[in-house]
Amino acid sequence: MQAGTVLDGRYRLIEPVGAGGFGQVWQAHDPKVDRLVAVKVLTGDGDADHDRQVARFAREAAVAGGLSHPRIVTVHDFGSAMHNGRPYAYLVMQLLPGKSLSAVIEDCPLPLPMALYAASCVADALDAAHEAGLTHRDIKPSNIMVRDDGQATVVDFGITKGNDARHDITTTGVLIGTPAYMAPEALSGSFDHRSDLYSLGCVLFEAVTGRRPFTGTSWQLINQHLNEPPALLRTLRPDAPVELERLVSRLLAKNPAQRPDSADEVYDLLEEINDRYFGDTSPIPSRGADVTSEVWLHPDEATGGVVVPMRMTARENCPACATTGDETRVLDCAVCRGEGRVASKRRTFKVRIPAGVRNGQKIRLREFGAPGKHGGAPGDLYVTVHVTD
């Protein structure tokens, strides 16, 4: 392939922006919708290995295309055809600004707020994948794109494992993943969502310290992942919060049962650490707080689904009394009536409650919560459903 090539009569290649064992990633132009895209191109000779790689491409298109999340790369198209007598497959994706995390940390570790934010973006993406029953299996710095503002996006779902046996294209006896970032159980072919959390721990360790938790040949890495503890984070990065060291140690636990229960828990812990040590002084975008609410439905609405209006009220410190630090003045304040906070903004929006909800069920609505800080994404809204006659 070369610049100017038009794939499948549609995508004009402009310049290469990445490469790997599969082929190349190109910046390309899609004239049909007049936008720049990233096109991953796989070329081959039609042998068995090429067929497996095409299957991996198809898996990535199906998996990533079915996940709609701001921290997961958007897949637009997938196809295969002949070019100059050779078969090729291509995957068309959102063109992400920035660099891979591996390129960003090549020269030095990240500032702690940026490392925390990038890791929280990955945890948020993994939470969405895990809720869909998918395990990524190859979380590593080169599969994480980082923008200049620190926002991170997860790419490459080509070896994702799902609950459906049709999702697995693994060849028996072949190590699937990248040994430097693989969980101990994954080395023997056993994966679940906690394996991704271990890989995230490896990535976070490297982002903070500038080095991987384990190094060496593939066989040395396998032995280290299975049997040797990593260095404590603060021995390599003394200014790191002790809570961050504890979290990384939990993520890198040999026993999956000793790791955090979910990516959502990891996300919350990263946010707590960032808020405690860096707070609003950090220019790095941070996600807004999650919000809880309730809704009451008739049984027919719960069975068939319904769209309900919801009103959300944002609150801020009372300008008349809360900044004084005088508790008596707060209690006597006529503006906030002793609460210390006042309503700052109200908004009403419509929420679709899916069919078949049960009494007491909690529904998660992404990015309907509190607004983010410094351009960060909004939090989530958790709605508890009450079914009443």
N, C-alpha and C positions, 0 to 999 in steps of 0.2 A: 504494500500500500504506500501511496505517496500523497503529498498535498495536492489538492485539486481533484482527487478521485471522488466520484459520486457513487455512494453505496446504494444498491437496489433502486437506482434511478431517483433517489431523494436526498440523501444526506451527503453534503459536500464537505470532505475533510479539509481542515484548515492547517492545523499544526499538532504534533504529538505533545501530550501533556503528562504522559506517564507510560511505564512499560513494566512487563512482568513475564513470567514463564508462559502465560496464556497468549501473549501478543502485545498489543498497544492500546492505549487510551488516547483518543484524538479529540481536540476541540473541533466541532463541526457546526454547520449551519443547516437548519431545517427550513426550507423555503415555504413549506406548506403552512406553517404557523409563524414564520419569520422570527425564529429564536435561535440562539446559540445553545448547543447541547454538548454533552460528553458522550462519545461513542467508543465503547470497548469492542475491539475487533479481534476475533480469533480466526487465524488461518491454519490450514492443515492439509494433509494429503488423503483424508478419508480413511485413515487406519483406525484401529480399535480405540487407541488413546484419544484420538481426535473426537471420536464419537462420544467418549466419556466426557470430554471437555464441553462438547456441545450440549450434552445433557446437563452439565453443571450450569452452563449459561442459561438454559431454559429454566432450571430450578431458581436461579437468581432472579430471573424476570418474573416468575410466578410468585415467589415469596415476597420480594421487595415490592412488587407491583400491588400486592394485596395488603401492604402495611402503609397506612396513611398517617405519617407522624413527622413533625418538623425536625426531628433529630435523626431521621432515616432517609437516605437518598431516595429521591423519586425516580421510578423507572417509567419511561414513556413508551418504549417499543422494543420488540425483539424480532429478529429475522435471520434467515440464512439464504444464501444464493451462491452462484458461481461468479468468479472474477478472474479473467485471463486464464481460464481453464482450471482454476483451483477452487475448492469449496471454502467458504468462510461463513462464520456466524457473527452477528453483531448484537450489542445491547445498547440501547439509547437511554441515557440518564440525564437527570438534572445536572447542569454544569455548575459545580460548586466553586465559589471563590476561596482563595486561601491556599494553604499547603497541607500536606499530610502531617500528622503529629510526629511521625518519624523524622521528617525534614525539619520541623520546628525545634525539636529537642536534640538535633544532631550536634550542635555546638555547645549547648548549655541547658541546664534544667529550666523549667518554667518558673516564673514567679508563683508563689503559693496560691494567691487568689485565682490566677488563671488555671493552674493545675486542678484546683478544686472545681472550678466551673466546667472545664472540659470533661472531667470525670463525671460530674453530675449530669451533663448532657448525654454521655454514653449510658449511664445508669437509667436515665429516662427512656432512651431508645430501647434498651434491653427489656425494661419493664413492659413496653408495648409489645415487643416480640414474644416475650414469655407469656403474656396474657393471651396471645394468639396461639400458644402451644408450640412455639418455635425456639430452638436453641441455636445461637449463631455459630459457635464452635471455632471461630477464628478471629476473636477480638485481639487486635494488636495495633501498634501505632500507625502502621501503613494503611490500615483499614479505617482510620479516623481522620476526617478532614477538619482542619481548624481555620476559622476565619480570623481576620486581624483583631476582631473584638473578643476573641477567645471562644466563641460559640463553636461547638463541635458537632459533626454529623457522621453517623456510622454508615459505611459502605460495604460492599461485597458480601452478599448473602448466598454465595454459590455453594457452600457446603453445609448450609443450615439443615438441622435435623428437626423433623416435626413428629407429632404423635402418630400421624398417618404413615404406615410403612412405605407408601409410595414416595414419601419425601426423601427417603434414604437412597443415595446412589453410591454409597461407600463400597469399595472393593474389599472383600475380606482379607485381612492380613496387611492392609496398607494403612499407615499412620496418616490420619486426616487432621490437618491443623498445622500450627507452627510450634515446634517443640519448645522454644524459649518462653512461650506464653500458655502452655497447655497444663490443665489441672492433672493431678496424679491419676485420678480415675479415668480421665480421658485417654491417657496413654495406653490403657488396656481396652479402649473402645467403649467405655461406659460414660454416657453424657447425660446431664440434666441441666436445668437452669443455673444451678450453683457452680457448674463448670465454667460458665461465662463469667460469673462473679470472681472466680479465681483469676481468670485471664485479665479482668478489669483491675484486679489487685496488682498484677504484674505491670500493667500499663501505668497505673497511678504511681507505683514505686519508681518506675523509670522516669516519669514526667517530673517527679519531685527531686530525685537524686541525680539524674543524668546517666544512670546505669541500670541494667536489668538486674532483677533479684538473683538470677542464676546465669552463668556463662559457660561456654565450653563447646565441645563437640556434641552432636545429637545424643550419643550414649551417655556422656557426662551430664547433659541436661536432664535426661530421663532419671538418672540416679539421684540428682539433686532434688528434682521435683518430688520424687518418691520418698527420699530419706533425710535430706538435709534442711535445716531451717534457714530462711533468708536472714540477712543482716537486719538488725533493728533500724527502722527508718531514720531515727534521730542520731544514730552514729554517723550517718552520711549527710544528713541535713539537720544540724542542731537547732535551727530556728523553726522547724516544723512543730506544730502543736502536738502535744502528747496524745490528744484524742485522735489525731490523724494517724499517728503511729499505731495506736490500738486498732483502728479500723483496718489498716493495711494488713496487720498481723492476722486479724480475723478473716479477711478475704483470702489470705494465703495459707489458711489452715489446711493441713493434709486431709483431714476428715471433712467431707462436705457438710456433715451435720453441725460442725463448729463454725461454719461461715454464716453470714447474715441470711435470713430466710428468703429474702427477695431483693430484686433490684430496686424496688420502691423504698425498701428500708435503707439501702445504701444511699439512695438519693437524699432521703431525709437527713441521714447522718452527715453527709457532705454539706448540706445546707446549714445544719446546726453549727458545724465547725466554722464555716465561712462567716455566718452571722456573728458568732461569738468573738472571733479573732479579727475580722476585717470589716464586717458590717457595711454601713453606707459609705465608708471612706474609700472603698474599692471602686474604681471606674469600670470594673468588669461587670457586664450584664448579669443579673441574677433573676431567677424565676420568682414569680409572685407566690404568695401564700395560698395553700389550699383552703377552700371554704366549704362548710357543710350547710345543708338546708334540708327541708322536709316537704313532702307533697302528699296530699290525701286524694285517693282515687276511689271511684265506684268500682265494684267488681267487674262490670262490663268494660270499663276503661282499662283496667289492669289486664283483662283477657285480650282485648283487641288492640291495645296501644292507643296513645292519645298525645296531642300536642298541648302543653299547658304553659301559660305565661308565668314567669317568675320575676320577682323584683329584688334586686340586690342593692344594698346600701354600703358604700365605702365610708369609713369613719377616720377622723384624724384628731390629733390633740387639740383641745379647746384653746383657741388663741387668746382667750381672756384670762385663763387661770392656770393651765397645765404647765406652762413654761416657767412659772414662778417658784415651783417647789414648795409652796405653802399649802399644806394639806387643808388647813382651815378655810383658806380662800377658795380652794376647789369645792369643798362641801357647801359653801355659801354662794357659789357662782350661779347667777341667774341665767347665763347663756347655756351652759351644759347641764344645769340642775344637779350638780354634784357628781357627775359621771366622769368628768375630765376629758371626754371626747365628744365630738359633734359629727353629725352627718356631713360629708363633704361632696358626695356624688351619688346619685341614684340612677339606676338603669334598669329597664325592663326588657326582657328578651324571651323568646319562645324556646321551650325545651321539648324535644320528642322523647316520650317515654315508650320504650319498645313493648311489643305485645308479649304477654306471658309473664309479667313481673309478679313477684310474690310479696305478700305482706312482710314488711321488715327488710326487704332486699335493698341493698345500697348500690346505686348506679353512679359510675364515674364518668363525668363529662369533662373531657380534656380542654384546658385553657379557657374555662368559664369562671375561674376563680379570680383572686386578687391580681391586679396588674403587676408585671415585673418591674424591676428597677434597672435604670440605665439601659433600657431597650430590651431587657430580658423577656422571656415568654411569660404569659399569665400562668397562674396556678390552675389547679383543677377544682371542679365543683363536685362534691359527693352529696347525692340526693338520696335520702332515706324515704322509701315508699311505704305509705300506710294505706291499706285497703280496707275500706269501711262501707257498710251498707247505707 
